[in-house]
Amino acid sequence: MSVHDSLRLCTTSEIFYVVPSDGSGVLEIDRASGQLRVVRNANAVPPSATIRQIYGIIGIIRLIAGPYLVVITGREKVGTIEQHDVWRVTSTDVIAFARSVRHLSEIQDRHNRTYVNMVQTVFQTFGFYYSATYDVTHTLQRLENTTPEFKLMHLNERADQRFVWNRHLLQDLAAQPELHQFTLPIMHGFVSINRSVVNQKEFQFILISRRSCYRAGVRYYMRGVDSDGHAANSVETEQIVVYQDARTSFVQTRGSIPVHWSQRPNLSYKPHPKIGKLSTPTVGCQRHFDSQIALYGRQIAVNLINQKGVEKPVGDEFRRQVDAMDNLMVTYHAFDFHHECKHMQWHRLSILLGQLADERKKQKYFLVDQKGDAIYLQDGILRTNCMDSLDRTNVVQGIFAKASLQEQLEWFGILSVGEQVEQHRGFEFLYKNVWADNGDALAMQYTGTGALKSDFTRTGKRSITGSLQDGYKSTVRYFQNNFTDGFRQDAIDLVLGNYVVDPNEGIHSPLNERQGWKLAVVPLVLLFGFSMLIISLLIPATEWIWQLIYVLFWGVAVFITMRVAVYYGYELVDSPRLVQTADQGKNS
């Protein structure tokens, strides 16, 4: 059943009135008690109310000052799937129930503003999507295999909870069945919907990536798998083709290497991964693949990390745990992406495609013909990972998806047998850029920058310019991963309900936690030493020997300070403060 997505938020000092454009029941939210109810009186809104347009309720979150209403204030239409509009959220607002914060102490007010900023930070991130009439959280195959009763359920109740990023915020609304038309599930990831023409035949090309809200977070603070089998940065990507009422779907997944490991930032460019030492180390991996098999069938685990250097021990542990499971439904396949494609030999990715061609063809893809009959079911999945499960992964998933797309277009008769997608430059350009945009969106959400190697995804070639752009992105990632990601991790944990604010928080709030004296002293000493080094280089002394002594002295001082900074790196980075789960502790 559909959800209201065109609303007026009418505000008075006592009540929020949420008025649907279709004139049905008005949602009243009492700002003092927090009570929610639907009234049928069209004249319920007083003339004195302040009115603004909104497009949906993301939910309610409780902070120190009390509850806050989170609403969608801007949106952009992405396209339609089966005549259902799909929207991307472009702006939101976080509105306090309380009319003032005079009941808070100074420190509580400061912390409350920090929490509000966290909520705003999450929903300002690119890539929140919804449909008021269509379930974007399920693949076509899952929807096809449901019962008629399931399809009559309201959207939030039937949604795949792995991909509902506002489920914690919707608890108050979801608890009252009469509010289901105001309960809008929001998905995080990427959606692209395009009309395409090949050989004068028009079809719809759709790509949807759904980020899991389990073990969600940022690059270095969320790695590996937890004891429940949830892998960090898990994404389900579905490529859809719609032609003359027939539909195909090809699904892949990605996610962090599903063993207990961590890679905490410490000011070094690439922190060394650490493998967790647990009494039952294979439990998380076993549960992860049990869940994957139940959802998707046979698993081909494609591991793209380096088979030497700092990445090798994590890959070896992954293979050891898969072998220990002795599960015929899981096949491990290692491909050293960087070694195989070194010196920009990107054509060698065809080796991987050939190695897994038979397995991919056995899995097939989901196909429903014009009559609505399911011709093929996708039986199995390619689960791909690298260290971040972003850059290398996106390149490889795009290649797998293209091979499947070739077969689908041939089945439709859009391509003749032997005719290649690459021969149609217009569609080839669209395909590559959609996959590159997908990679950029997922990378931005996890690391703070667009994807690396995106020039290959866009053009099919690796270039010097692309390598320089990757250098810039890597520099930005270094800064963000070390100095801003603790806050971003806290913000995600707050919105997802991994941390619940105590309304009595004050002096004992986790936000009061501060790193030691090193955090204040070391950066200041480094800045002062570097400044003196520059001054010594630029301002001449009366004798050159003294200038050389000054330069050497301050150069050595800067070098020693930098060594100290690296030594105490774990204490100098921006670390999360709000939540430290048992699994995070084990992986540290």
N, C-alpha and C positions, 0 to 999 in steps of 0.2 A: 504494500500500500504506500501511496506517495506521502511526501512530507512537504509542508508549507515552505516555499522558498522565496516568496515575495511578501514582505511584511512591513508594517509600520510599528516602530517602537515609540510608544507614547509614555512620557515620563512625568510623574508628579513627585512631590516630596515624600509621598507615602507608598506609591505603587508604580511598578512597571506594567504597562499594558502592551501586549504583543498582539497586533491586529492583522490577521491574514487578509490578503487582497481579495479573496473570494467571498468575504463577508461571513465566514463561518465563525465558530466560537472564538472568543477572545481569551488569551491566556493572561491571567492576572498573577503578578509576583509581588507579594507583600515585602516591602523593603525592610521592615522591622523584624517580622517573624520568619521570613523566608518561605512562607506557605505559597504553594502553587495551586491554582485551580482554573478551570475553564468555565467561562460564563457565556450564555447564549444571548445576553442582552447587547444589542448593537449599540446602544446608547451608554454603555458602561464607561466610556472614556470621557472625562470631564473636559470642557472647552479650554481650560487653563493648561492642559498638558502640553509639554514640549514634544514635537513630533519629528521623527527622522526615519528615513528609509533604511531597512536592513534586509538581508537575504537569507538569514537563517541564524539559529542559536547554536553556537559551538558547545556551550554548556555553562556550568556554574563551578567556580573554584573558591575554596575557603582559605583566606589569608589572615594575617594578624588583625586587620581592620574589620574582618567579617567576610561574608560572601561577595563575590564579584561575578557579574554577568559578562560572558564573552560572546560577542556577536560578529557576524560577517557584515561589513559595511561596503565592500567592493568586490566585484567578481568579473571574470572574463570568460566568455563562452569558448570552449575548446572545440566543440562539435557535437554531433549526435551519434548515438549508438542505438540502432533499431528504433529510430524516431524519438529517442530519449535524450534530452539535453544534458551535457556534461559541462561542469563549470570549474574554473580554477579560482581559488580565493586570492584576491589581490590586496585586500586591507581588512583589518579587524579592529575592534575596540574592546577595552576591558573597563567595565563600568561598575563602580562600587555601589553596593546596596546602601551602605551608611552614607548619610548626608555630610558628615564631617569626620575628621580623625582626631578630634579634640580629646577623645577618651584614651588616646595612646600616649605613652611616654615618648620622649624625644628619640630614644634608641629604638623603640618599637616602630615609630613612624619611619625612621630611616630603613629599618629592615623590611617593613611592609612595602616601601617604594622599590626596594631591591627585588622583592618577590613579584611585584607587578611588572617590573622591567623584564624579569625572566619569562613571564607568560607572553609578553609582547614579543620578546626575542624569538620564541619558538614559532609563533604564528606569522611573523614577518619573514620566515624562511620560505624560499620559493618551493612550490610543489605540493600545496594542499588542494585536493580535488573532492568534488561531490556531485551527485545527481539526486534530485528530489524524487525521481520516478524510476530510477534504474539502479541495480545493485552493482556498483563498480568494484566491490571487494571480492567478487567471485569470478572465476574463469567461466568461459562459455560451457565447458564440459561439466563443471560442477553444477551450474544452473540447469543444464539439460537433464542431469541425473537426479534432480530433486522431485518431490511430490507436488501435486497441485495445492495441497494445504500449505506447504512451505512457501510457495509463491504468493499466497494470500497474507502471509505474515508481514508486519510493518518492517521497514528497511533496517532499523537498528537491531531488531530482534533476530533477523535472518542473516545479518552481515557476518562475514568471517572476522571474528574478533581479533585475529592476528593483525588485521590491517585497519582497525578503527582507532585512530590516534586520539580521539576525544572521548573514549569510552569512560574514563574516570570522571571527566567533566559532565558527562550525561547521566550520571547515576541518579540524581534527583528527578530528572524528567523521566528516565526509563522506569523508575519505581512506580509510576502512575500510568496505567495503560491508557487512560483517557487523554494523555498528552503525547501519544505516539506521533501525531502529525506535526509536532514541534521538535521531535527528537531526530536530529540530522547527523548521520555518521559521516565523518570526514576521513579521507584516505590521504596518506603522504607518499610521494613518489614522483611519477611522471606519467602524463597522458598526452598522446598526439593522435589526432584524428584527421585523415586526409582523403580527399577525392583524387583518384589517379586514373590515367588513361594509358593503356598499352594496346597497340594494334586496334585502335578505335573502339576499344571495349573499356567501359568505365567500371571501376570497382572502388571499394573503400579499403584503405590501408590504415590499420590502427596499431599503436604500440602502447601498452599499459605496464608500468612497473609499480608494484605495491611493496612498500617498505614495512617490515614487521615492526610492531611496537613492543615486542618481547626482546629483551636485552638490547634495547635501542640506545644509541648514544653517539659519541664522537670517536674519531679515529683511534687515538692511543689509550683512551680510557675505557673502551669497550671492545675487547678482543675475545676470540675463542668461544667456548660453549659453557653454559652453566649446567648444574646437576640435573636440571629438568630437560636438557637436550635443546635449549634455545641457543642458536648461534648468533653472534653479533652481526650486525649489518646484513641481515637476511632480507632478500628481495625476490619476489616472484615476478617474472617478466613474461607477459603474454603478447604474442604477435597475432593479429586477427586480420583476415581478409573477408570482405563481404561482397558477393557478386550475384546479382539477380536472385536475391533472397536466400542464396546458399551461403554458408559461413564455414570458415576454417579457423583453427586456433592452434598455435604451437607455443608451448610453455617451457620455460627454463627457470632454474633458481640459481641464486648465488648466496654466499654467506661466508663468514669467517671460518678458518680451518677449525673443524668441530672437535678440538681437544682443549684441555685446560692450559691455556698459555696467556701471557700478558706481554705488553711492550710499553711500559710507562715512560712518558717523556722525561728527559733529564738534561736538556740543553744540548745533547749531542745530536748530530744531524739525523742519524738513524739508530735509535736505541736498540740494544740487543734484546731479542725476545727471550722470555723466561718460561720454561715449561713447569706447570704446577706439579707439586709432589703430593699426590693424594693416595689414600689407602685403596681406593677403587677407581683408578684413573680412566677406565674405559666406560664408566657409567654414562657420562654426558654424551660421548660419541655414539654409544649404543642407542640411547634414547632419542638422539637426534635422527639417526637413520631409521629407527622404528617409526617415528612420526612421519618422516619423509616418504617412507614406503607406504604407510597407510594413506597418505594424501595423494601420492603421485605414482606409486608402483616402483618398478625396478630403477635403481640409482646407478648412474655412471658418474663417479666422483672425479672430475677433471681438475688436477692440481697443477697450477702454472708457475709455482714459485721456483726460485733458483735451487738447483740440486747441489750447490756448494756454497760456502760462506755462511753468513749469519742466519739465512733462511733455512738452511738444510736441516738443522735439528728438529724444527717444527714439522717439516715435511716428513722426515723419518718417523717421528712419533705418530703422525697421521696415518702413514702406511702401516705401522706396527699395530695400531688400534683397529684399523679396518681388517687386517689379517687375523687379529685375535677374535674378532666377531665371527669369522668363518660363516658369513652370510652370503648365500648365492645370489641374493637380490641386490648386492652392492658390489660394484666393480671399481677398483681404483686404477686411475690412469694418470701418470705423471708426464708432464711436458714442460721442459725448462724453456720458458718463453724467451728470456733474455739471451740464453746461450744459442738457441736455434735461430733467433732473428737478429743476432749481433751484426754490426756493420750495416744496419738498415736492410737486411735481407728478409723483408716482410713477406715475400712470396712463399717463404718456407712454412707459413701457417697452413698452407695446403697439405703439408705432411700430417698435421694434427687432424685436419678435416678428413683425410683419407684413412687415417688410423681408426677413426670412430664412425666412418660412413655406414658400415653394416649395422652397428648398434643403434645409430640414430634412425635408420630406415626401419628397423624392427619396432622402435617406439612409435613410429608413424606420427600422425597429428590428428586432431579432432576435426571431423567433417560432418556437417549437416547439409543435406541437399535441399533443393527448392521446395520439396514436399514436407520438409521437417523431419525426415528420417535420418538417423545417425548412421553414416556409412563407415566411418572410422572412429575409433577412440584412441587417444594418445595413451599408450601403456608404457610408462616409464619416463624418466626425465634425465637431462644433463644437469648435474649440479657442479657449477664451476667456481673456483676460488683462486685468488692470488693472495698476497699478504693483506691488502686492503679490500680485496674483492671489488675493485673499481676499474682501474685503468686497463690492465691486461685482460681482466675478465670481460669488460665491455667489448673490447676488440674481438675476442674469441666468440662471445655470445652472438655478436652481430654476424659473424661468419656462419655459425651453425644455423641461425635463423634464416639467413639468405639461402642456404642449401635447401632448407625445408620449404621456403617460399617458392623456389624454383619448381618443386614438385607440385605444390598447390596450384600455381598458375597454369601448369601443364594440365592438371586434372580439370580445371575450369574450362580449358580450351583457350585461355587468354594467350598463352604461349604454345607454339607448336613443338612437337618433340624435337629436341636438339637445339631449339632456339633458347638463347641465354638472356637472363635479366640484364646483364651488362650491355647488351646490344641496344637497349632502350635508355638513352642517356638521361632523358628527363626524369624517368622514374628512378633510375640508378642514383641520380643526384639527390632526389627526395629521400630515398631509402637510407643512404649514407648519412645525410644530415639529421634525419629523425633519430637514428641510432647514436649519433654523436651528441645530439641534444639530450638524449636519455642518459648517456654517460656523464655529461656535464652536470645535469640535475642531481643525479645520485651522488656524485663526487662532492658537489657543493654542500649537500645535506650532511655528509659524513666528515669531510675534511675542511670545508670552508672555501675550497677553490673548485674550478671546473676540472674535468678529467685530463690526465696526461695522455699523450699519444692520440689525441682526438683528431689531429691532422690526418692520420692514417684512416681513421673511421670515416672522416668526411670525404677524403679524396682517393683512398686506396693506396696512397704513397706516403712514405716518411720523408720529411724535408728538414733542411737546416733551420728554417724559420720555425717549424713546429718544435724542434729540439730547443731552440732559444725560448719559445713560449713555455715549454715544460720547465725550463730552468727558472723562469719567473714564478710560475705556479708553485714550484717546489720551495722557493724562498718564502712565498706568502704562507704556504702550509707550515713551514718551520716556525714562523712567528706565531701563527694562530694556535698550532698544536702545543706550543710551549707557554704562551702567555694569555690566551683567551679561552681555551677549550674547557678549563675547569668550570667556568661560569656557564658555558653552553651545555655541559653535561648536567650541571645542577638544574638548568632550566628545563631540559628534557625530562629529568626525573621528577620534577615538580608537576609538570603538566600530565605526565603519565600516571601519577599517583604513587610512584616509587618512594616519594617522600611526602608526608602529609604535615602541613604546618600546624603547630600547636598555637592556638589563639592567644595563649598566655606567654608566648615567647618574649624574652627580653634580654637580660644580661646573659642568660644561659642558652641563647640561640646559637646554632652551629655557625651562623654567619659571623659571630664574634671571634671565631677561631682565626688566629693569625700565625703565620710562619714566624720563626725566630728572628733574632737580630740579623742573621745572614741575609735575609731577604731585603732588609733596608740598607745594610752596610755595603755588601759586595757590589751591587749595581752602582752605588754612589762612588765607591773607590775606583771602579772600572771607568766610569765616566770622567772622573777627575784626572785619572792617569792618562786616558786617551787624549783629553783636552790639552794637558801639559805636553804630551808628545807632539801634538800638532803645533802648539806654540813654539816648542823647541826647534821644530823643523822650519817654521816660517820666519821667526824673528832671529836675526843673526846676533851672535854674541861678539864681544870685543875681540876675542881670539877664537879661531876655528876649533882649537882643541877642546875648549870649554863647551862649545856647541855640540861637539861629538859626544862629550861626556854626558851632557843633559839628555841628548837623544837616546843614548844607550841606557842611561838610568831609567828614563820613563818608559822606554821600550821594554826593558826587563820587568819593570813594575806592572805594565799592562799584561805581559805574558804570564807572570806569576798569578795575577788576579784572575785572568781567564782560566788558568789551570784550577784555581780554587773554586771558581764558579762551576766548572765542569764536575769537580769532585763533589760539591754540594748540590749538584744539579737537581736532584729529586726534591730538594727543599726550596728551590728558587723558582720552579715553574708554577703556573696557575693550576692548582689542584681542586677537584670537587670537594665541597664541604657538606653537602646535605645528606648524602646517603652512601653507605659502604656496605653492600650486600655481602652475605657469606661467601658467595662465589667470587666476588671481586677480591675479597680478602685472601682467598685461597690462591688466586692467580697472581697476587702481587709478589 
